[in-house]
Amino acid sequence: MSQGFAWTLLVIAGVLDVAWAVSMKYAEGYTRPGWSVVSVLLLAAFVYLLGKVLEALPVGTAYAVWTGIGAAGTVVMGVALFGEQLSPLRLGGIAAVLAGIAMLKLAPG
């Protein structure tokens, strides 16, 4: 697998991670069967993609980028879907995560 394709799959895995987190919220402790099934399927999908990505990218970089996408994306979705607060400190945290992702992507190795 090419590096470019691996990075594309990594971003998709990160987006699926965000969708999984949202689906867990909607599953309400896995008491709602439909959302529970969606949650498990999203989990399986992002774990599969992450595993494929690790064939081509360094594990530390890939895992950190995937986690960063998941963390920042989940904060944004929490604000958009669930009315969670977005304070200047939280915005700074998201900016720091995104800056870290960019540095890891640009770093050699």
N, C-alpha and C positions, 0 to 999 in steps of 0.2 A: 504494500500500500504506500502511496506517495505521502510525503510530509503534508502537502497541501490538503489532500483528501482527509488525512488523519485530523488535521486542525478543524476541518469542516465537520467531521463526525463528532469531534470533541465539543464544538459549540452546540450541535444538535443534542448531544448527551446532557449538556448543561441546561438547555431549555427544557428537556424532558424532566430533569431533576426539579426544576421550578414547577412544572406542571404536576409532578408527583406530590410536592409539598402542598400545593393548592388542593389537590384531590384528597390528600389526607385530612385536611381541614374540613372539606365537604363530607368526607366519610364519617365524621363525628365519632371518632374512636372505633372505627370499623363497625358501626352499628347500622349503617346504610349500605345495603348489599351492592347496589349499582356503583356507587362511588368507591366502595371497597374493591370491587373487581377492577375498575379503572386504575386505582392506585397501584394494585399489584402488577398490572400490565405495564404501567409506566415505569415502575421500579425495575421490572425485568428488562425492559427496552433500554433504559439508560445504563444499567449494569452491563448488558451485552455490548453496547456501543463503546463504553469505557474500556472494556476488555479488549476490543478490537483496536482501539486507539493505542493502547499500551504496547501493541506489537510494533509500533512505528515511532512513538514519542517517548522521551524519558519519563519514568513513572512520577518523579517528584514534580516536574513541571506540569504534566498532564493532570495529575490529581489536584494540584493547587489551582490551576486554571478552572477545572471543572467545579471545584468547590466554590471558587470565587464567583463564577457565573451563577451557581445555585444560590449562594448567599445574597448577592446583590439583587438578582432577579426575584427572589422570594420576598425581600423587603419591598421592592416596587409593587409586586402583586398584592402583598398584604395591605399596602396603602390604597391601591386601586380597587380591590375587591372587598376588603374587610374593614375599611375605614381606620386602619392603624395610623398613628401619628408619624409625621415625617419632620423631625426637628433638625436644626442645623447640625447637631452632633451626629445624627443618623446619616444625614447627607454627606458629612465629612467621612464617616466610616465607609459609605459606599464608594466615595471618590478614592479613598485609600485602597480599597479592594480592587477597583478598576485599574488604578495605577500599578498595583502589584501584578495584576494579570498582564498588563501591557509590558512591564519589565521582563516578566518571565517569557513572554512570547518573543521578545526581541533579543533576549540573552542567548549567546551561543551554547550549544550542547544539549 
